[in-house]
Amino acid sequence: MDYKIIVIGTSAGGLDALKKLLPVFPPAFPVPIVIVQHLSSRSNGFMIQYLNSISSVRVKEAEEKELLAPATVYFAPPNYHLLIEDNQTLSLSVEKKVNYARPSIDVLFESAAYAFGKSIIGVILTGANHDGAKGLAQIKRAGGYTIVQSPETAYSGSMPKAAIAQTNPDRIISIDEIGIVLRDLFMKKPNRFI
Amino acid sequence: MEENIENINIEVKLFLEAVFLKYGYDFRNYSLAHIKRRILHRLSISQIESISLMQDRVLRDPDFFQQILLDFSINVTEMFRDPDFYQAIRKEVIPLLKTYPFIKIWHAGCSTGEEVFSMAILLQEEGLLEKTQIYATDFNQKVLKQAKQGIFSVENVKEWTQNYLRAGGKESFSDYYVANYNSVIMNKNLSENILFAHHNLVTDQVFSEVNMIICRNVLIYFERALQNRVIGLFKESLLPGGILCLGSKESLQFNENASSFSPLVAKEKIYRKNYMIPNLFEV
């Protein structure tokens, strides 16, 4: 197992889900995490500031040409698509909306699948539309690992359901379990008395 | 799929090489993820089996090349996009421009012209339009032709009117156009001092000395080396103390010409080219 990046897509209810998920990652988390959260084009940086304040990893807005670093969470800026390049840098685009969304989860996931192939983990969380379904399928086809928040545990189950309909995800689990799975995939498990 | 990804990456590079050799348009230093996305999109809607076959088509079919050219240029824009930017122009830049007897502005990558007309409206409200020459350039003839006509679809006007007000507009936005069925036609006096011209930032040189350059959301599609070249062009074209306006998410931070500029309104990515003042204290 040598996953090099995690990409996450979410929409309605995403902030609450991320509030639970991001604090799970320890300060030495070995890979970058790139997130598209649908937001109003006029939203300010409050969400990022807040999530940064409750997380051990660094949480920031993605900048164009920025080189991906471990233990860092990158958010697509409002009103820009976010893409990942083969050379592990980030690109922004103002091309037209995809699935009525800019940033669009599909745009991020598809570019990530081309840049990272099977070394990628794609995660779809709560949301009230179907953005990300195509992108997650692309990640799966490229050999990546796919996780979807179980629709019944999501604030809005539409986006998870749409993703499940197009992909046979490796895991369909609650947000708490997603945190545990991702942390355990990358961090050595603590010693236990058996 | 894995092998497929590798092949697609190779085919994309060959495709760009073919376009350059045949037509002289150089997209080889564009952001690859972006170009790949555009090529794959064209592939999926044009019923061609592979990028290699599409390369064959583009070599033989100039009309198809025109289509590709449109695909590669992002023509999504709006009037008074990022109203805060125009507020900053009014507050921080206009007072500077008012001190000049004559103003030359280069709007690079103007696409269909919405942002050029926005600036013309602002200049008119500040009493500067008559003494301003605007060069509005793009590499795409088709969008230039559209920009020149100054005719836009009525469907966006509501949003643009809101943008205009949030940008600090002093009049009523509807004063600046005439509605005609599904279109709005911008007032002719706005474009009297605008020269729409073909210019390719990737391959062409500087054509004039100017007081202000506006180039927003163009550099995000360029690799860093190409960004360096283009900012170099801007540096050459700007008079000392001249203004450079980039997109909200673009910056000079990593550019090799960064030391030639100082931020004027950092948050809105408005920069000023430094004056060359000899350092008298240097020993």
Interface residues (C-beta under 8 A of the other chain):
Chain A: E63 E64 K65 P77 Y80 L83 I84 E85 D86 S91 L92 S93 V94 E95 K96 V107 E110 S111 A113 Y114 A115 G117 K118 R141 A142 G143
Chain B: M1 E2 I5 I8 N9 S31 L32 A33 H34 K36 R37 I74 V76 T77 N217 L219 I220 Y221 R224 Q227 G247 K249 E250 S251 F254
